[in-house]
Amino acid sequence: MESFELNFENIQPLRLNSGPIVVVDDDPAELVIIKKSYEKSKRTNPLICLNSGTELHKLLEKVQKNETPMPALVLLDINMPNKNGFDILEEIRRRPEFVNVPIIIMITSSDLKKDKEQALKLKANGFLTKATHLHEYIKFFREI
């Protein structure tokens, strides 16, 4: 499970396509930090920040209709109201057209083994605990 657990010190580059990097998090302050970090990282993929799994499902419907490109990566928060990140991940993985979308589960400060195991079981591509400093997100976005 070690390669599944990502950290900000030694990010392994992912083979990302040119599609958008999508972040799903219900915390507006976290999304502001991610947006600022992403801008500073100078990545060229578009960044899409969403507040809920419902918004992600709407985006994926547009992907399915060829109205928007397939995401290069989805960063998904676990702790959200209504549907948590695990529920959303499970729903996405049930759809054959989205089985190969790279999805990384990220959570607040928890480093619980059960959360990592659940993310792996639901076929997340990785598990990343949220950054505590802006420079960690910048480095993450530069190096993925």
Steps between C-alpha positions, in 0.01 A plus 500: 500500500806727524497617136127565541569746782627820343682771687617849415868415540530242223215529253517246220421657162173382351440469129240771467323588179424861412153489658407698807611428853181487705490567874186410696488651850217665692737733689520837317818599686672178389398565139650851517829355625497237226425760229784726616741207521398378159559844344847515655582150376473618137327178389330526165202270561182696577396487867136440589394538864168349603314509832327161494465158348185622326707760314753233408224276362372792288849553363536129419166509319646775278807283444276214396323727248839619367423854616813521714827301513561203726671608823871433518469459877233530770594597856212399722441600861359230726314707759214675321131532587237288325733265313852453627799444274478122535137499378590720206802288408293182514235651270760617249681166491172320423483687170721323242584821313663645813684194633837634383467859622782551752339579834696588809316504829615778731375573847551765766739407777403136537760239427276208593594160363131410450453803270801400292378142478151615397643729230713214364204260507291749299780526241636844576837550334655648810445648843629841602451679830428869440789742502571711804703760306444673167843396370404132538208539260717699258759224498230234460349671196842561341609142539194292420 
